[in-house]
C-alpha cells in the first residue's frame, strides 16, 4: 500500500506492506514563494510533478509488480486555493495556508458577517488561512480573476483532476475550508454567500474513503502503476497524523511540529468551541479531530539559524554536523526559563489560539546579562509555550482527561526540544517509531476504506515508541511561573501588534512605490 503526503515543502511517498513495514520511500521538495510579508504561493504544476515523480521512483526502486499494489491513499496539506478557468487551467498559483493577503476580509467576516456563527457551523476559525477568507478576497478584490474562475480548488483537487478529470474534494479537506456544514456534510449556504459564490464554483463533496479507478493512462504509465490501481482520496495531513502516531483513543493527544505545528485529539462527532479557539475537521463520518494549528514551529529555529547564528552554522559545516544539532546543544546549556527571557514566536502571524495575522514575534525581558544562547533557548521554549496555550484550550473542550501525548514532526529528532515539551506540558511525551505519520495514516485509512480493517486500533501493532520523556519537576516548576506571564503579555500586546502590523504594511507599500518609480 502506498501513502502519499502532499506537504507544504515537499511530497513524500512511502510504500508499506500491509503489516506496516516500509519497503521504499521518496521525498521531492518544491519552493514556497514569499515575495513580501503577506504572500505565500506555490506552483501547482511543480507540486503535481513532485507527486508523479515520488510515486514513480518508489515503484521503480521497490521493483514490485504493479498488480500487487493494493491502493494509493492520499494525505494533503489544508487550506490551499487555486482559481481554475473554463479550460481547467490555473488562473492563480496555489495560495497556501501561510498566505495572509485576505487578512482584511477575515476581519470583515468576523465583524460584519456573523463570523463566529459561520465558525460554529463549519468548524474552521475565521482567519486568512481559510479558503473562505481567500475566496471572499478574490471575489471582491480581484474581480478580473473572479470573473474568469470556473472552480476554486485546493492542491489535492488539482492533482485528482489531473488523474481522473473530475473535481472532487474529501470531507476532511472541505471541513478545513470554512464552507462545509459539519452536521449535514454539505456546503454551508451562509458561508458561500459571504464568499460571494455558489456551490457550482466548488468541487463535489465525497467521503474520505471514496475510491477512484481509471487513472489517466499516460500518467499511470509514467508512475509505473496499473490504470486499474485503486486511489483512495484520503484526508488532510493533520487528521491522518493522529492515526499514524496512534493517538486515536479517548483522551490521546497528538502534537506535531514541522515547519508549523498542531495539537489534536479524535472525538466521535463534530464539536466546536464557544470561544472560537480550536478547529473541528473530519477524518471519517464517525471520527472527528479537534485541535489547533500554529504557524510558528520549526520555522522559528530556521530563522534563528539563518539570522542569528552565522558563526554556529559555519562551525557546524566545518565539523560536518547538522547546524540544528549545534543550536539545540547550545540551548541545552542554558537553564530552563532562559533567565527570564521570553519569546513570542509569532514570526508569521498566528493561528491558534490568537487567530490573528497581525501578531508579531518579540523577545521580552532582554537585559545586558542575556547572551545569544539565552535567545536560542527562549525561542525554542516560546514555540512550546504557544502550543501549550492551545493545549489548554483543547482540554477545555474535551470531554475526557488527557491520557497520553504522542509527538511527531522534525522537532521530535531533538532530545532537548522533546524534554522541553514534557516539562512545559507537565505530561509524559511519547515519540512514536514512525516519522512518516501522515503517510501511514493515509494507508490505514485506505485499509479502512477497503474494509480490510474495521477500526484504526491495528496501528498499535504497527508502531512502538522510540523515546519517552517524563517531566522534570524542577523544570516544570520554573515553567509554571513563566507560562501565565507569556499568555498575559500576548493579550496585552494584541492591539499594539495590530498597530505595528499596520505600520509595516504601509512601509511596504511605500517601499514598493519607491521601487516602481526607480525602475
N, C-alpha and C positions, 0 to 999 in steps of 0.2 A: 504494500500500500504506500502511496506517495503523497506526502503532505507538502503543500506549497504555501509559504507565508510571504505575502506581498507587503513588505515593510516600508517605512519612511526613507530609509537609507539604502536598503538592498532587498533583493528577493532571495529567500532560502528555499531549497527543495531538499527534502530528506526522504529517502526510501527506507521503509521499515518492513521487516517481516511482521506477520500478524501477531506474533508473540512478543513484538516490541524491540527486537534487536535492530540496530541501524546497519543497513547494507552499504549505502553510499549517500553522500550529501554534497551540495553545491551551494555557493553563495555568490551572487553577482550584484555589484553596487551601482548606484547612479547618483547624480548630483541633485542637491536641493538649491534652487536659485533664489538668492535673497539680495536683490539689488538695492533694497532700502529696508528701513526698520519695520515696515508693515508687510512686505511681500514675501511669500514663501511658496514657490511653484516648482513643478517638475514637468518633464516632457513625458506625456503618457505613452508615446511610442517607444521611448527608451525603456520604460518600465515593462511594457509588453515584451520587448525583445529580451529583457533580462529573465522574464518568466519562461519564454520559449527556450532560451539558452540553458537555464537551470535544469529544466525537465530533460532536455536533450542530453546534457552532459551526465546527469545521473543515470539515465537509461544506458548511455554508451559505456560509462565506467562500470556499471553493475553487470552488464552483459546478460541481463535476464531476458527471457522470452517475453515479448510484449503481451502475449496472450495470458501470461501468468500474473500480470498486473491487475489486482482486484479493482482498484479505483484510484483516482486522483482527487484529493479533497483540499479545499482552499481556505486559508486564513488571509485576512487583509486588514491593513490599517483603515481607520474610520475617518469620516468627516470630509472626504475629498469631493471636489466638484469640478466637472468638465462640462462645458456647454457644447453640444453637438448640433451640427447643421442638418439640413434636409438630406444631404448626401452622406450622412454619418461620418463627417469629418470634424475634428475638434476646432471650435472657434476660440477656445482659450487653452492655455496649459492646464495641467492638473493643479488646481488650487488646493493646497494641503491644509490639514488641521492647524498648522502653525501660522497661517496667513491671517493678519489682523486688519485687513483693509475694510472689512464690514463692521468695524467696531462701533461706528456711529449708528448703524442700523440695528445692531444688537441693543444699544442703549434705547433707541426709539421703540423697539419691540417691547422691551422691559417696561418702559414708562408710559407708552401711548397705546399699546395694543394688547393689554392683559397678558404680558409675557409670562407671568407666574402661572396663570391658568393654563396656558399652552404647555408649559413645562409639566404641570401636574398630569396632563393628558398624554404627553408624548415621552416623558422621562429624560429628555435632553435639556440640561440647563441652557438658558439663553446666553449665548456667548459668540464671538466672532468665529470660533472653531466650527460652529454648527452650520450645516448646509442651509438651514432655514435662513440664517443671517446672510450667508454668502449669496443665495439666490435672490433674496429681497434687495440686496445691494446691486446685483447685476440688473435686475428687472427695473429698478428705479433710477440707477445712476449710470448704467452702461446700456443706454437704450438701443444703440446700433447692434450690439451683441444680442440683447434680449429679443429684438425683432427677428433675428435670423435663427434663433435657437429652437430646435425641434425637441430636444431632450436635455435635461440636466441629470448627469450620471456621476457615479464615483469610479474609482480606478478598477475595482473588481468587475463592475458592469462593463467597462470599456473592454476588458480582457475577454469576458464571456461573450460579448457581442462579436469580437474577432473570431472566437472559436465556433459559435453557434448561430450567428446572425440574428440574435434576439436580445432585446433589452430586458433583463431581469435583475431584481435585487432581493437578497435574502432578508428575512425579518430582522436579523441581527444588525446588519449594516444599516437597514432602514430605520431601526429603532434609535440609531445614533444620528439621524438626520434632523430630528426635531419636528418631524412632519407625519409620523405614523402614530395612530392611536394604539396604545398598549393593550387596551381591553378588546377592541374589535379587530385588531391586526389589519386595519385599512388606513388609507391616507386620511389624515385629520383635516376636515374642511376649514376650520378656523385658521390653522397654520398655513394652508395653501393660500387662503385669502390674504393673509398678511404678506406672504412671499410674492403675491401678485400673479399666481399661476393656477392652472387646474391640473388634475391628475394625468391628463394626456401628455404633459411635459415630464412625467416621471416614469420609471420603469415598472413592470409588472411585479407585484409582491409575491414571493414564494417562500416556502419553509426552508430552513437551513439544511434540511435533509433532502431537498429536491435533487434528483439525479438526471443528468443530461447525457445523451449519447449522440453520435453522428458529428464528431469534430470535423472541422474543415479538412479535407483530405491532404491538401498541401502542407498545412500546419502539422497534422498528425504524422506525416512522413518526416518532416523536419525534426520533430521531437522524438522520433523513434518509437511511437506508440501506435496501437491499432485504432482505426476510425471508430470502432465499436467500444473503445475504452469508456468506462463509466466515470463521469465527472460529478462529484458531489459539490454543490455550490458552497457549502460550509458557512462560516460565520466570521465575526471580527476577531482580530488578534487578541484583544483583551479578554473576551469571554472564553476563548479557546485555551488561553494560557492557564485559566483556572483548572480546566480538565488536565492539561499537560503537567501541572505540578501537584496533582492530586489534592486540590483544595475545592472539593465539590460537596463535602458533607456539611451537616449543620454546624455552624459556628467556625468553619475553617476559612481562613482569610489568605488570599494570595497578594503578594506585593511584587511589583515588577519595577525595576529601574534600569532603563536603557538610556537612550537619548533623552526621552521624557520619562514619566513614571506613572504608576497607577496602583490603587489598592482596591480589592474587590472581594465579594463573597457571593455565593449562589443561594437563591431562595426559590420556593416552588411557584410563586405567582408574582406578577408585577407590583412594585411598591415604590412610591416617590416620597420625597422629604418635604415636610411643610415649610422648612426654611430654604428649600431650593439648593442645597449644597451638593447633593450627590446625583449621579445618573442612575437610570434603570434601563438595561439593554437586554435583548432577547438572546438566549442560547438555543433553546428549543421552545416549543409551546409550553412545556412543563418545567423548564429551567430558566430562571431569570437571574441576571447578575446586577447587583447594586454596588456602587463604589464611587471613587473619584479619581480623575486623571490630573496629573500635574505636568506643566510644560517643562519644568526645570529639573532634570535628573542628571544623567551623565554629561549633558552639555555644559553644566556648571564646571565640572572638573576639566573638561576640554578647554573652556575659556581660561581657567586658571593656568593650564599648561601653556596655552598659546600666548597669553598676555602678561603673565606674571612670573613665568618660570623658565625663561630662555636658558639660563645657566644650568638649571637642573636637567633640562631636556638635552643640552649639549653633553653633560656628564653621562646621562643615560645612553646616549648614542655611542659615546666612546667606549662604554663598558658593555655595550651590546645587550642592554636590558630595556624593558618597557618603561617609558617615561612615567606612565601612570603608577607603576610599582614604586618608583622613586618618590613621587608625590605622596602616596599613601603612607610610605615609610616615614617620611618627614612629619606627616600629620600624627603618626603614632607616637612620635617623640614629644608631643605636646599633651599636657594634662587635659582631661575632658573638661569642656566648657571654655577652652581656649582663653583662659584668664579673663573671662567676662566679655569676650568679643563675640558678637552675634552677626550673622549674615542672613539677610533676606535674599533668597536665591531667585528672585523674580526677574531674571535677565530677559525672558521672553514673555513678559506679562505673566498672568497666572490663571489657570482654570480653578479646580477645586483647591481650597474651599472658598476662595475670594471671588472667582468668576469675573475677573477684571483684566482687560487688556492693558490697562493704564498703570498697574503697579510696577515698581522698578526694583532692581537689585540694590542692596545697600549693605555696607559694613557699618555696624552700630556699636559704639563703645570703644573705638580706637584710641589708644594712648601711646605715649612715647615708649612704653615698655613692650608694646606688641611688635613682633617681627613677622617676616614673611611666613614662617611656619605656623604662626597663630592664625594668619589669614587663610592658609590652606586648610587647617583643621576646622576653622569656623565655617568655611564654605561647605565642607563635607557634612558637618553637623546641621547646617541650615537646610540642606536638601532633606535630611531625615526629620528634622523638626517640622518642616512643612507637611511631609507625608503623615506625620503623627497627628497633625491637626485635622487632616482628612479622616484618619482612623477614628478620632474622637467623634466626628460627625456620623461616621458609618455605624459605630457601636450604639449611637442614639437610636438609629432606625432599625437595627437588627432586633429580632425577637428573642434571640438566644445569646448567651455569653460566648466570647471568643474562645475556641478550644485549641487552635493552633495557627501559626503564621508560617506560610511557605513562601520563600523569597527567591526570585529569579531575575535574570537580566544581567547585563555586563557588570553591574556593581557587585554581584554575588561572587565574582572571582577575587574580590578584595577582602581579606580577613579583617582588616581594620574597619571597613565600612559595615561588614556583617555584624561585628561585635557592637559597633556603634548603634545599629538598629535594635539589637536585643536590649541594650542599656536604655535607650530613649523610649522604646515601646514598653519596657519592663515585661517582656514576654520572651519565651524561648523562640528562636528563629531557626527554622529548618531549611536547608538548601537541598532541593531535590537533585538527583543524579543528572537528569536531562536538562541541558541548557536550551534545547530546541522545543520548548514547551508548546508554542503555538502550532508547530508542525505536527507534534504528537497529538495535541488536542484535536487538530483537524482530522487526523487519521482515526482517532477514536470516535469522533462524530460520524465519520464515514462508515465505520463498523456498525454504529448505532442505526444509521440510515439504511444500511444493508440488512438489518435485523440479525446480524451475526452476534451482537451482544444486546442484552435488554436493560443494561444500566452501565454507567460510567465507572462503577466501582472496580472494574477489572484493572484500572490504572494502578491500583495498589500493588498488583503483582508485577507490573512492568518497571516501576521505578522505586528506588530506595532513597536514602538520604546521604548526600556527600558530606555535609557538615551539620552540626547542631551547635548553636551558641546560646548559652544561658546568661541572663542578666548579671552584671557585676553590681552588687548592692551599693558600693561606694560611688560608682559612676552614676548609677540610677538616681542617687540622692542629689548629685550635682545637677542633673538634667531636670529634676522635678522643680528646682528653683528657677531655672532659666526658661523653661517652656512657657509659663504664664507671661513672662516679660516679652518673649518672642511674639506671642499671639497678640498681646495688648498693643505693642508698637505697630504691628501691621494694621490694626484697626485705626489707631490714632493717626497714622500717616496716610490713610486711604485718600483723603481729599488732596493732600499735598502731592501725592503721587500723580493724581489726575492733573493738577496744575503743572507739574513737571512734564507730563506727557504732552499736554497742550503746547507748552513751550518748545519741546523737541520737535513736534510736528511742524510748528511754524518755522522753526530754524531750518528744518529740512526743506520746506517749500522755498524759503529764501535762498538757500544754497543752490537748489535746482534752478531757480530764476537766474542767479549769477552765472551758472554754468551755461544755461541756454543763451544768455547774452554773449558770453565769451566765445562760444562755438557756433 
